[in-house]
Amino acid sequence: MTVSLLLATLVLVADPSPEMAPKFSGAPGSATRASNQSWWTRFADPELNTLVTRGTGNNFTVLVAQSRIEEADAVVSQQLAPLLPTATWDTLLTTGPLDSLGFQFGGGVGGGGMAPVDLPTLYWQASSTVNVGLGIDITGKNILSHRAAKDDRKAAKHDVDVQRQSLASQITATYYDLVTARAQLAIIKHQVETNERLLELTQLKFETGQANAVDVLQQRQQLAGSKVQVPRAQQQLRAFEQRMAVLLGETPGRSFETPSTLPALPARPNVGAPSELLRARPDLRAKTQRLEATEKRTKVSKRSFAPDLRLSARGGVQGINVGEWSSQGFWSATATLSVPLSTGGSTYGRMRQAKAQQRTASRDLSQSSLLAVQEVEDALLRETQQAEVLALYKEQHVASKAAFEESRTRYAEGVAEYLPVLTALASVQRAELDIVTAHRDLIAARIDLYTALGDR
């Protein structure tokens, strides 16, 4: 590999950062960003506040994220180890036939024509040694590895905030799904009563010859259609209760108390500038920390081409017993400089991998930042349009109700046919349910806006 190619591999060309607009198009006149902490409390519902608090403390997805902090903390401790001295105490005790000890030196013990000596059949050897070592971080790569692990730990903490924010959004959305289901169930039951009273009126007019059988059959059909919605609404309510229990980390099966009407929408928060999302959203903060970790590991991989220096020392006592013990102390000190000449390409491969991981993290952060801006813009647009939809449904309901009251009065007086009454009734009842659904969609848009802005 030429020198120029090696230098080229050591340089990481950064991608251009996405250019942020100075303000959101959906809120052009928005003031400086306001705090979005505990945003669900702005709905002023104590029961909702209690559920969110309970859920963020008991939900298993949040608890899993918290466990990952412990894992990251353990890695931090592991990465600190190369910066600290190591020490071991080794104790050795060896025994064997005395003849084998003599054989190691080319003959038997007591040989060579000397007078026979009364020696034991076994010999003993023992030693006790203390070994200490310290790696000298001459390039600072071990310090960088430790700091990268700490960045990962910070990212894991932000991940917990991500899960808590997501859970708060899910609990709040499910809570107002419950409120919506109860409101719709109450409306449907009221519609059944209205259809029953109108059926009585139609039957009475039929019995007096003022209406025909088709009018009665049509009203019976209208009544049956409203009644079939009751078990459907009850089933939906039960499904939302089970979902809420799971979000709270509880076994499904219990009921939850909620209001029967949806609340008014709180004042829209000041969304600030798109550039503020980078520090406001926990998911972007986590990705930023991971990018910083990959930058440090890229530097570590480059410094792996440099030599390693390690200091070590050992000292202790050793002895031998061949009839009686004799011992002596010993010590030594060593400095080892290891220069990597060839690693078969593994060091170069790890450097390429680190650079690729850094580039991936950088691009992921850039893409996530753009998506975060899109989520805020979408939530702002959706809220604006949904408010218009709700207002139109309310106008439709007023007009439909007036038409129904007029047509029912004229029908009761015998000056109008039944068909206009049925048409107006169907329009009124449909508009009543549409208003509740549109109101729920408006609240959902606000929840999405709070979530997109971050700052749990």
C-alpha positions as CSV (number, residue, x, y, z in Angstrom):
1,M,0.0,0.0,0.0
2,T,1.4,3.4,-0.9
3,V,1.8,6.2,1.6
4,S,-0.8,8.3,-0.1
5,L,-3.4,5.5,0.0
6,L,-2.7,4.9,3.7
7,L,-3.2,8.6,4.4
8,A,-6.4,8.6,2.4
9,T,-7.7,5.7,4.6
10,L,-6.9,7.7,7.7
11,V,-9.1,10.6,6.7
12,L,-12.9,10.4,7.1
13,V,-14.7,12.7,4.7
14,A,-17.8,13.9,6.5
15,D,-21.2,14.1,4.8
16,P,-22.8,17.6,4.6
17,S,-25.2,18.3,7.5
18,P,-28.8,18.9,6.6
19,E,-29.7,22.6,6.5
20,M,-32.4,23.5,8.9
21,A,-35.0,26.1,8.2
22,P,-35.1,29.0,10.7
23,K,-38.7,28.2,11.7
24,F,-41.5,25.7,11.1
25,S,-43.8,26.5,8.2
26,G,-46.8,25.3,10.2
27,A,-46.1,27.9,12.9
28,P,-44.3,30.8,11.2
29,G,-45.0,33.2,14.1
30,S,-44.0,30.9,16.9
31,A,-42.0,32.4,19.7
32,T,-39.0,31.0,21.5
33,R,-39.5,27.3,22.3
34,A,-41.3,26.7,25.6
35,S,-40.6,23.8,27.9
36,N,-42.5,20.6,27.0
37,Q,-41.8,18.8,30.3
38,S,-44.7,16.6,31.5
39,W,-46.9,17.8,28.6
40,W,-49.8,15.5,29.5
41,T,-50.5,17.5,32.6
42,R,-51.7,20.3,30.4
43,F,-54.9,18.4,29.8
44,A,-55.6,19.0,33.5
45,D,-56.8,15.4,34.2
46,P,-55.6,14.0,37.5
47,E,-56.5,10.4,36.5
48,L,-54.4,10.7,33.4
49,N,-51.5,12.1,35.4
50,T,-51.7,9.1,37.8
51,L,-51.8,6.6,34.9
52,V,-48.8,8.1,33.2
53,T,-46.8,8.1,36.4
54,R,-47.7,4.5,37.2
55,G,-47.0,3.4,33.7
56,T,-43.6,5.0,33.3
57,G,-42.6,3.3,36.6
58,N,-44.0,-0.2,35.9
59,N,-43.9,-0.7,32.1
60,F,-41.5,-3.5,31.2
61,T,-40.3,-1.8,28.0
62,V,-39.0,1.0,30.2
63,L,-37.5,-1.4,32.7
64,V,-35.7,-3.2,29.8
65,A,-34.2,0.2,28.7
66,Q,-33.1,0.8,32.3
67,S,-31.4,-2.6,32.4
68,R,-29.4,-1.5,29.4
69,I,-28.0,1.3,31.4
70,E,-26.6,-1.2,33.8
71,E,-25.1,-3.1,30.9
72,A,-23.5,0.1,29.5
73,D,-22.2,0.9,33.0
74,A,-20.5,-2.5,33.2
75,V,-18.8,-1.8,29.8
76,V,-17.5,1.5,31.2
77,S,-15.9,-0.4,34.1
78,Q,-14.3,-2.8,31.6
79,Q,-12.9,-0.1,29.5
80,L,-11.3,1.5,32.5
81,A,-9.3,-1.6,33.3
82,P,-6.5,-1.1,30.7
83,L,-5.7,2.3,32.4
84,L,-5.2,0.7,35.9
85,P,-2.3,-1.5,37.1
86,T,-2.8,-5.3,37.3
87,A,-1.5,-7.5,40.1
88,T,-1.5,-11.3,40.7
89,W,-0.2,-13.6,43.4
90,D,0.9,-16.9,42.1
91,T,1.8,-19.8,44.5
92,L,3.3,-23.0,43.1
93,L,4.0,-26.3,44.9
94,T,5.6,-29.3,42.9
95,T,6.6,-32.8,44.0
96,G,8.0,-35.8,42.2
97,P,10.5,-38.7,42.4
98,L,13.9,-37.5,43.3
99,D,15.5,-39.5,40.5
100,S,13.5,-37.5,37.9
101,L,14.9,-34.3,39.4
102,G,18.4,-35.6,39.0
103,F,17.6,-36.8,35.4
104,Q,16.9,-33.2,34.5
105,F,20.6,-32.4,35.0
106,G,22.0,-35.5,33.3
107,G,22.4,-37.9,36.1
108,G,21.2,-39.2,39.4
109,V,21.4,-37.2,42.6
110,G,24.4,-38.3,44.7
111,G,26.1,-40.0,41.7
112,G,29.6,-39.3,40.3
113,G,31.5,-41.7,42.6
114,M,30.7,-39.9,45.8
115,A,29.8,-41.8,48.9
116,P,26.2,-42.9,49.1
117,V,23.9,-40.4,50.8
118,D,20.6,-41.2,52.6
119,L,18.2,-39.1,50.5
120,P,14.4,-39.1,50.4
121,T,12.6,-40.7,47.4
122,L,10.6,-37.5,46.7
123,Y,11.7,-33.9,46.3
124,W,9.6,-30.7,46.8
125,Q,9.7,-27.3,45.0
126,A,7.7,-24.2,46.0
127,S,7.5,-20.6,45.0
128,S,5.4,-17.6,45.8
129,T,5.4,-14.7,43.3
130,V,3.7,-11.3,43.1
131,N,3.3,-10.0,39.5
132,V,2.4,-6.4,38.8
133,G,1.9,-4.7,35.4
134,L,0.9,-1.4,34.0
135,G,0.2,-0.5,30.4
136,I,1.4,3.0,29.5
137,D,-1.2,4.7,27.3
138,I,1.3,6.6,25.2
139,T,-1.2,7.3,22.4
140,G,-4.3,7.9,24.6
141,K,-6.3,5.2,22.9
142,N,-7.3,3.5,26.1
143,I,-8.6,6.8,27.5
144,L,-10.6,7.3,24.3
145,S,-12.1,3.8,24.5
146,H,-13.2,4.6,28.1
147,R,-14.7,7.9,27.1
148,A,-16.5,6.2,24.2
149,A,-18.1,3.7,26.6
150,K,-19.2,6.6,28.7
151,D,-20.9,8.1,25.7
152,D,-22.7,4.8,25.1
153,R,-23.9,5.0,28.7
154,K,-25.2,8.5,28.2
155,A,-27.0,7.3,25.1
156,A,-28.6,4.4,27.1
157,K,-29.9,6.9,29.6
158,H,-31.5,8.9,26.7
159,D,-33.0,5.7,25.4
160,V,-34.9,5.4,28.7
161,D,-36.3,8.9,28.1
162,V,-37.3,7.8,24.6
163,Q,-39.2,4.9,26.0
164,R,-40.8,7.0,28.7
165,Q,-41.9,9.6,26.2
166,S,-43.3,7.0,23.9
167,L,-45.1,5.3,26.7
168,A,-46.6,8.6,27.9
169,S,-47.9,9.3,24.4
170,Q,-49.4,5.8,24.2
171,I,-51.0,6.0,27.6
172,T,-52.5,9.4,26.8
173,A,-53.7,8.3,23.4
174,T,-55.3,5.2,24.9
175,Y,-56.8,7.2,27.7
176,Y,-58.6,9.4,25.3
177,D,-59.6,6.4,23.2
178,L,-61.4,5.2,26.3
179,V,-63.0,8.6,26.8
180,T,-64.1,8.5,23.1
181,A,-65.4,5.0,23.3
182,R,-67.5,5.9,26.4
183,A,-68.8,9.1,24.8
184,Q,-69.8,7.2,21.6
185,L,-71.5,4.5,23.6
186,A,-73.5,7.1,25.5
187,I,-74.5,8.8,22.1
188,I,-75.4,5.4,20.6
189,K,-77.7,4.5,23.6
190,H,-79.3,7.9,23.3
191,Q,-79.8,7.4,19.6
192,V,-81.5,4.0,20.3
193,E,-84.0,5.8,22.6
194,T,-84.7,8.5,20.0
195,N,-85.3,5.8,17.4
196,E,-87.6,3.9,19.7
197,R,-89.7,7.1,20.4
198,L,-89.9,7.8,16.7
199,L,-90.9,4.2,16.0
200,E,-93.8,4.6,18.5
201,L,-94.9,7.8,16.7
202,T,-94.7,6.0,13.3
203,Q,-96.7,3.0,14.5
204,L,-99.3,5.3,16.0
205,K,-99.7,7.2,12.8
206,F,-99.9,3.8,10.9
207,E,-102.6,2.6,13.2
208,T,-104.6,5.8,12.5
209,G,-104.0,5.6,8.8
210,Q,-101.6,8.5,8.6
211,A,-98.6,6.4,7.6
212,N,-98.0,3.3,5.6
213,A,-96.3,0.0,6.5
214,V,-93.1,1.0,4.6
215,D,-92.6,3.9,7.1
216,V,-92.9,1.6,10.0
217,L,-90.5,-1.0,8.5
218,Q,-87.9,1.7,7.6
219,Q,-88.0,3.0,11.2
220,R,-87.6,-0.5,12.6
221,Q,-84.6,-0.9,10.3
222,Q,-83.2,2.4,11.6
223,L,-83.7,1.2,15.2
224,A,-82.1,-2.2,14.6
225,G,-79.1,-0.4,13.0
226,S,-78.5,1.8,16.0
227,K,-78.9,-1.2,18.4
228,V,-76.3,-3.2,16.7
229,Q,-73.7,-0.5,17.3
230,V,-74.1,-0.9,21.1
231,P,-72.2,-4.2,21.5
232,R,-69.6,-3.0,19.0
233,A,-68.9,0.1,21.0
234,Q,-68.8,-2.0,24.2
235,Q,-66.3,-4.3,22.6
236,Q,-64.1,-1.4,21.5
237,L,-64.2,0.0,25.0
238,R,-63.1,-3.3,26.5
239,A,-60.2,-3.5,24.0
240,F,-58.9,-0.1,25.0
241,E,-59.1,-1.1,28.7
242,Q,-57.0,-4.2,28.0
243,R,-54.5,-2.1,26.0
244,M,-54.2,0.3,28.9
245,A,-53.5,-2.4,31.4
246,V,-50.6,-3.8,29.3
247,L,-49.2,-0.3,28.9
248,L,-49.2,0.0,32.7
249,G,-47.4,-3.3,33.1
250,E,-50.5,-5.0,34.5
251,T,-52.5,-8.1,33.6
252,P,-55.5,-7.2,31.3
253,G,-58.9,-7.5,32.8
254,R,-59.5,-4.5,35.0
255,S,-61.7,-1.4,34.2
256,F,-60.5,2.2,34.2
257,E,-62.4,5.3,35.3
258,T,-62.4,8.1,32.7
259,P,-64.6,11.1,32.0
260,S,-67.4,10.6,29.4
261,T,-66.5,13.8,27.4
262,L,-63.4,14.8,25.7
263,P,-61.5,17.9,27.0
264,A,-60.9,21.2,25.2
265,L,-57.6,21.4,23.5
266,P,-54.9,23.2,25.6
267,A,-53.2,26.2,24.1
268,R,-50.7,25.2,21.4
269,P,-47.1,25.2,22.7
270,N,-44.4,27.5,21.2
271,V,-42.5,25.1,19.0
272,G,-39.4,27.3,18.5
273,A,-36.9,26.6,15.7
274,P,-36.2,23.2,14.0
275,S,-32.6,23.4,15.1
276,E,-33.7,23.1,18.8
277,L,-35.0,19.6,18.2
278,L,-31.5,18.2,18.4
279,R,-31.2,18.9,22.1
280,A,-34.9,18.6,22.9
281,R,-35.7,15.1,21.6
282,P,-34.2,12.3,23.6
283,D,-33.9,10.1,20.5
284,L,-31.7,12.7,18.8
285,R,-29.7,13.2,22.0
286,A,-29.0,9.4,22.1
287,K,-27.9,9.3,18.4
288,T,-25.7,12.3,19.0
289,Q,-24.0,10.5,21.9
290,R,-23.5,7.4,19.8
291,L,-22.0,9.5,17.0
292,E,-19.5,10.9,19.5
293,A,-18.7,7.4,20.7
294,T,-18.0,6.2,17.1
295,E,-15.8,9.3,16.5
296,K,-13.6,8.3,19.5
297,R,-13.4,4.7,18.4
298,T,-12.3,5.8,15.0
299,K,-9.4,7.6,16.6
300,V,-8.7,4.5,18.7
301,S,-8.5,2.4,15.6
302,K,-6.0,4.8,14.0
303,R,-3.8,4.8,17.0
304,S,-3.7,1.0,17.0
305,F,-0.9,1.3,14.4
306,A,1.3,2.9,17.1
307,P,3.6,0.9,19.5
308,D,2.4,-0.3,22.9
309,L,4.4,0.1,26.0
310,R,4.0,-2.0,29.1
311,L,5.9,-2.1,32.4
312,S,5.9,-5.2,34.6
313,A,7.7,-6.4,37.7
314,R,7.7,-9.6,39.7
315,G,9.2,-10.7,42.9
316,G,8.9,-13.4,45.5
317,V,10.6,-16.4,47.1
318,Q,11.3,-19.9,45.8
319,G,12.7,-23.0,47.5
320,I,13.5,-26.7,47.2
321,N,13.4,-29.6,49.6
322,V,15.7,-32.5,49.1
323,G,15.9,-33.7,52.6
324,E,15.7,-30.2,53.9
325,W,14.4,-26.8,52.7
326,S,16.6,-24.2,51.1
327,S,15.1,-21.0,49.7
328,Q,16.0,-17.6,48.1
329,G,14.3,-14.4,47.1
330,F,14.1,-13.0,43.6
331,W,12.8,-10.0,41.7
332,S,12.8,-8.7,38.1
333,A,11.5,-5.6,36.2
334,T,10.7,-5.4,32.5
335,A,9.7,-2.7,30.1
336,T,8.2,-4.0,26.8
337,L,7.8,-2.0,23.7
338,S,5.6,-3.8,21.1
339,V,5.8,-2.4,17.6
340,P,3.1,-3.8,15.3
341,L,4.8,-4.8,12.0
342,S,2.1,-7.0,10.5
343,T,-1.2,-8.1,11.9
344,G,-2.5,-9.7,8.7
345,G,-4.6,-6.7,7.9
346,S,-6.8,-7.0,11.1
347,T,-5.8,-3.6,12.4
348,Y,-6.5,-2.0,9.1
349,G,-9.8,-3.8,8.8
350,R,-10.8,-2.6,12.3
351,M,-10.0,0.9,11.3
352,R,-12.2,0.7,8.2
353,Q,-15.0,-0.8,10.3
354,A,-14.8,2.0,12.8
355,K,-14.8,4.7,10.1
356,A,-17.9,3.0,8.5
357,Q,-19.7,2.9,11.8
358,Q,-18.9,6.6,12.3
359,R,-20.3,7.4,8.9
360,T,-23.4,5.3,9.5
361,A,-24.0,7.0,12.9
362,S,-23.6,10.5,11.3
363,R,-26.0,9.7,8.4
364,D,-28.5,8.2,10.8
365,L,-28.4,11.3,13.0
366,S,-28.9,13.5,9.9
367,Q,-31.8,11.5,8.6
368,S,-33.5,11.3,12.1
369,S,-33.1,15.1,12.4
370,L,-35.0,15.6,9.1
371,L,-37.7,13.1,10.1
372,A,-38.1,14.9,13.5
373,V,-38.7,18.2,11.6
374,Q,-41.2,16.4,9.4
375,E,-43.0,15.0,12.4
376,V,-43.5,18.4,13.9
377,E,-44.6,19.9,10.5
378,D,-47.1,17.0,10.0
379,A,-48.5,17.4,13.5
380,L,-48.9,21.1,13.1
381,L,-50.7,20.7,9.7
382,R,-52.8,17.9,11.0
383,E,-53.9,19.8,14.0
384,T,-54.9,22.9,12.0
385,Q,-56.8,20.9,9.4
386,Q,-58.5,18.7,12.1
387,A,-59.7,21.8,13.9
388,E,-61.3,22.9,10.7
389,V,-62.9,19.5,10.2
390,L,-64.3,19.5,13.7
391,A,-65.8,23.0,13.1
392,L,-67.4,21.8,9.9
393,Y,-68.9,18.7,11.6
394,K,-70.4,20.9,14.3
395,E,-72.0,23.1,11.6
396,Q,-73.3,20.0,9.8
397,H,-74.8,18.8,13.1
398,V,-76.6,22.1,13.8
399,A,-78.0,22.1,10.3
400,S,-79.0,18.4,10.4
401,K,-80.6,18.8,13.8
402,A,-82.7,21.8,12.6
403,A,-83.8,19.8,9.6
404,F,-84.7,16.8,11.7
405,E,-86.7,18.9,14.2
406,E,-88.6,20.7,11.4
407,S,-89.3,17.5,9.4
408,R,-90.4,15.6,12.6
409,T,-92.8,18.4,13.5
410,R,-94.3,18.5,10.1
411,Y,-94.6,14.7,10.0
412,A,-96.3,14.7,13.4
413,E,-98.7,17.3,12.1
414,G,-99.4,15.1,9.0
415,V,-98.2,17.7,6.5
416,A,-95.0,15.9,5.5
417,E,-93.9,12.4,4.4
418,Y,-91.7,10.1,6.6
419,L,-88.7,9.9,4.2
420,P,-87.4,13.5,5.0
421,V,-87.6,12.6,8.7
422,L,-85.6,9.4,8.2
423,T,-83.0,11.1,6.1
424,A,-82.6,14.0,8.6
425,L,-82.4,11.6,11.5
426,A,-79.7,9.5,9.9
427,S,-77.7,12.7,9.2
428,V,-78.0,13.9,12.8
429,Q,-77.0,10.7,14.3
430,R,-74.0,10.3,12.0
431,A,-72.9,13.8,12.7
432,E,-73.1,13.2,16.5
433,L,-70.6,10.4,16.2
434,D,-68.5,12.2,13.6
435,I,-68.0,15.1,16.0
436,V,-66.6,12.8,18.8
437,T,-64.3,11.1,16.3
438,A,-63.1,14.4,14.9
439,H,-62.5,15.7,18.4
440,R,-60.5,12.6,19.3
441,D,-58.4,13.1,16.1
442,L,-57.7,16.6,17.1
443,I,-56.4,15.5,20.5
444,A,-54.3,12.8,18.7
445,A,-52.7,15.5,16.6
446,R,-51.8,17.5,19.7
447,I,-50.3,14.3,21.3
448,D,-48.3,13.8,18.2
449,L,-47.1,17.4,18.3
450,Y,-46.0,17.1,22.0
451,T,-44.2,13.8,21.2
452,A,-42.5,15.3,18.1
453,L,-41.2,18.3,20.1
454,G,-39.5,16.0,22.7
455,D,-38.6,17.3,26.1
456,R,-40.4,14.7,28.2
